[in-house]
Amino acid sequence: MERLHLDPRPDWQARLAELGMELETSAASPYWREDAAYRFGGDEVETLHEAADELIDMIDAATDHVIRSDRFDELGIPRSVAELAARSWREREPSLYGRFDLRFDGDGAPKLLEYNADTPTALFEASVVQWHWLEERFPGADQYNSIHEGLIGLWNDWRRAGRFGRVHFACMPEDDDDLLTTAYLQDTAVQAGLDGLLIPLDAVGWNGRSFVDLAEARIEAMFKLYPWDWLPDDDFFPQLQASPMRMLEPPWRVVPSSKGILAVLWELFPGHPNLLPAAFDASRLDGPSVVKPLLGREGANVRLPSGEASDGAYAAMPTVAQAFAPLPAFDGWHPVIGVWTVGREPRGMGVREDRNLVTGRGARFVPHLIGH
Amino acid sequence: MSGDLVRWRSRAVDLRLLGTAGSLMTLLAGCSGATYQRNVYKDTSGCTADYSATVCVQQGQQMADRFLGPTYRVKSGQPSPCTSRDPGAGSFMSRRIGVEPTVRGGFACDRSSSRRRRYTTSGRSWSFGG
């Protein structure tokens, strides 16, 4: 694993805009940067892939344990969502995608930092933007990235099985990150032959019998880029609880999306090479630990052993502690590896790097390649 | 996937919808439990008198046919005036046989995703619908 210094494509901003992503030009350091790239060896990619493959099974086991043992409270999951989660788990409702955030420096085993199981973003840049970068910059090289094929393949499987026909894709469209992620997933569904429609989440209607779209058509299945743990506060939650509308991600994904799953994983698989020691009570861990809010996002309110903490809106939330394993440093940047899962398969990765040890809102996306 | 893999990347990454500009549909959505409704007509002529054939939708089959006009907003029980974003309640409401109410704005209100703006998609127009 190596960080390369590269010349950006002369028209890189225009190339990104063609794909749908226009960077904030006012930013001191833009979110996408291609003056650097990470190069991985094929064996390192194999290591990451195998780790993610194993973590998928372990996450399933931990989710099953939480639901069967009714440990939702420990994970900070609202009781009303817990009931939906248990039902959707029993009914084996499928998941579309997720992202493991891993600590990896090319040496030793990747370590799970968290699993973004409910509302992961940064998908488009991992699946599409860095692929096009590679095609133009290193056309003969490989990249750990078959996310696009994986998504279309999964939608195709679901269409053929009659699981989904028409899917509405809902998000808060004022957020460009959310909108692009959602629209991209809609695009992959349409390419697989599904009828995909984009709708702002606050435009979803209730006609007294069912949820409806802007043309008053019944919504049978909805992808929502909106956390399950926020939904109980919404006016439509009672209707949602009783609705047969299928949801992506399904409710059970709230379980692995809680960082409390890290403590459960360590209980079930102590000493596993892809896990860091974790506990709900920091005093049960030997050595320094990082404290994370159970349902925090974007690195908010994470407290390092030094006492330094990132800001955010989750300061009052219950926490989980995880053994401190600082991210490696390359030229002063700390990369975190995001391995994307599609269905139950690892399908690729995206690298984000930050000047801080906590990967937060200031992180930059940097493309990668294999070998070459 | 790992054992027999000769490549780790997608063969092609093509976009169908994102590669083309859609048309931005005017949105009637709003928060605070906004109420919307549309008129129900017994026949198509009643609906087209109020609106136009392009926005009147047939529902049901044969004897059970009825025609639905476009969705418009209702404030305090009274239809809001017709605007460029709202088709209004129609001019000949006496021809309607009922209304179908819909409540919108029950999800994601008073919320912000709190994500940092990393980039913009302002150069693109989006087709919302259904």
Boltz contact constraints between the chains, C-beta under 6 A:
constraints:
  - contact:
      token1: [A, 17]
      token2: [B, 123]
      max_distance: 6.0
  - contact:
      token1: [A, 20]
      token2: [B, 18]
      max_distance: 6.0
  - contact:
      token1: [A, 20]
      token2: [B, 121]
      max_distance: 6.0
  - contact:
      token1: [A, 20]
      token2: [B, 124]
      max_distance: 6.0
  - contact:
      token1: [A, 21]
      token2: [B, 119]
      max_distance: 6.0
  - contact:
      token1: [A, 22]
      token2: [B, 119]
      max_distance: 6.0
  - contact:
      token1: [A, 22]
      token2: [B, 120]
      max_distance: 6.0
  - contact:
      token1: [A, 22]
      token2: [B, 123]
      max_distance: 6.0
  - contact:
      token1: [A, 23]
      token2: [B, 119]
      max_distance: 6.0
  - contact:
      token1: [A, 31]
      token2: [B, 118]
      max_distance: 6.0
  - contact:
      token1: [A, 31]
      token2: [B, 119]
      max_distance: 6.0
  - contact:
      token1: [A, 49]
      token2: [B, 2]
      max_distance: 6.0
  - contact:
      token1: [A, 128]
      token2: [B, 13]
      max_distance: 6.0
  - contact:
      token1: [A, 131]
      token2: [B, 13]
      max_distance: 6.0
  - contact:
      token1: [A, 142]
      token2: [B, 7]
      max_distance: 6.0
  - contact:
      token1: [A, 142]
      token2: [B, 8]
      max_distance: 6.0
  - contact:
      token1: [A, 142]
      token2: [B, 9]
      max_distance: 6.0
  - contact:
      token1: [A, 143]
      token2: [B, 9]
      max_distance: 6.0
  - contact:
      token1: [A, 144]
      token2: [B, 8]
      max_distance: 6.0
  - contact:
      token1: [A, 145]
      token2: [B, 9]
      max_distance: 6.0
  - contact:
      token1: [A, 146]
      token2: [B, 9]
      max_distance: 6.0
  - contact:
      token1: [A, 146]
      token2: [B, 10]
      max_distance: 6.0
  - contact:
      token1: [A, 148]
      token2: [B, 10]
      max_distance: 6.0
  - contact:
      token1: [A, 148]
      token2: [B, 13]
      max_distance: 6.0
  - contact:
      token1: [A, 149]
      token2: [B, 10]
      max_distance: 6.0
  - contact:
      token1: [A, 172]
      token2: [B, 108]
      max_distance: 6.0
  - contact:
      token1: [A, 172]
      token2: [B, 113]
      max_distance: 6.0
  - contact:
      token1: [A, 175]
      token2: [B, 113]
      max_distance: 6.0
  - contact:
      token1: [A, 175]
      token2: [B, 115]
      max_distance: 6.0
  - contact:
      token1: [A, 176]
      token2: [B, 120]
      max_distance: 6.0
  - contact:
      token1: [A, 176]
      token2: [B, 121]
      max_distance: 6.0
  - contact:
      token1: [A, 177]
      token2: [B, 115]
      max_distance: 6.0
  - contact:
      token1: [A, 177]
      token2: [B, 118]
      max_distance: 6.0
  - contact:
      token1: [A, 178]
      token2: [B, 113]
      max_distance: 6.0
  - contact:
      token1: [A, 179]
      token2: [B, 121]
      max_distance: 6.0
  - contact:
      token1: [A, 180]
      token2: [B, 121]
      max_distance: 6.0
  - contact:
      token1: [A, 183]
      token2: [B, 18]
      max_distance: 6.0
  - contact:
      token1: [A, 187]
      token2: [B, 15]
      max_distance: 6.0
  - contact:
      token1: [A, 187]
      token2: [B, 16]
      max_distance: 6.0
  - contact:
      token1: [A, 187]
      token2: [B, 17]
      max_distance: 6.0
  - contact:
      token1: [A, 187]
      token2: [B, 18]
      max_distance: 6.0
  - contact:
      token1: [A, 190]
      token2: [B, 16]
      max_distance: 6.0
  - contact:
      token1: [A, 190]
      token2: [B, 17]
      max_distance: 6.0
  - contact:
      token1: [A, 191]
      token2: [B, 16]
      max_distance: 6.0
  - contact:
      token1: [A, 197]
      token2: [B, 129]
      max_distance: 6.0
  - contact:
      token1: [A, 197]
      token2: [B, 130]
      max_distance: 6.0
  - contact:
      token1: [A, 198]
      token2: [B, 128]
      max_distance: 6.0
  - contact:
      token1: [A, 199]
      token2: [B, 128]
      max_distance: 6.0
  - contact:
      token1: [A, 200]
      token2: [B, 29]
      max_distance: 6.0
  - contact:
      token1: [A, 201]
      token2: [B, 107]
      max_distance: 6.0
  - contact:
      token1: [A, 201]
      token2: [B, 108]
      max_distance: 6.0
  - contact:
      token1: [A, 202]
      token2: [B, 29]
      max_distance: 6.0
  - contact:
      token1: [A, 202]
      token2: [B, 31]
      max_distance: 6.0
  - contact:
      token1: [A, 202]
      token2: [B, 105]
      max_distance: 6.0
  - contact:
      token1: [A, 202]
      token2: [B, 107]
      max_distance: 6.0
  - contact:
      token1: [A, 202]
      token2: [B, 108]
      max_distance: 6.0
  - contact:
      token1: [A, 202]
      token2: [B, 109]
      max_distance: 6.0
  - contact:
      token1: [A, 203]
      token2: [B, 27]
      max_distance: 6.0
  - contact:
      token1: [A, 203]
      token2: [B, 29]
      max_distance: 6.0
  - contact:
      token1: [A, 203]
      token2: [B, 104]
      max_distance: 6.0
  - contact:
      token1: [A, 204]
      token2: [B, 107]
      max_distance: 6.0
  - contact:
      token1: [A, 205]
      token2: [B, 102]
      max_distance: 6.0
  - contact:
      token1: [A, 205]
      token2: [B, 104]
      max_distance: 6.0
  - contact:
      token1: [A, 206]
      token2: [B, 103]
      max_distance: 6.0
  - contact:
      token1: [A, 207]
      token2: [B, 102]
      max_distance: 6.0
  - contact:
      token1: [A, 213]
      token2: [B, 130]
      max_distance: 6.0
  - contact:
      token1: [A, 214]
      token2: [B, 129]
      max_distance: 6.0
  - contact:
      token1: [A, 214]
      token2: [B, 130]
      max_distance: 6.0
  - contact:
      token1: [A, 215]
      token2: [B, 130]
      max_distance: 6.0
  - contact:
      token1: [A, 217]
      token2: [B, 130]
      max_distance: 6.0
  - contact:
      token1: [A, 226]
      token2: [B, 108]
      max_distance: 6.0
  - contact:
      token1: [A, 234]
      token2: [B, 107]
      max_distance: 6.0
  - contact:
      token1: [A, 235]
      token2: [B, 33]
      max_distance: 6.0
  - contact:
      token1: [A, 235]
      token2: [B, 106]
      max_distance: 6.0
  - contact:
      token1: [A, 236]
      token2: [B, 106]
      max_distance: 6.0
  - contact:
      token1: [A, 236]
      token2: [B, 107]
      max_distance: 6.0
  - contact:
      token1: [A, 361]
      token2: [B, 116]
      max_distance: 6.0
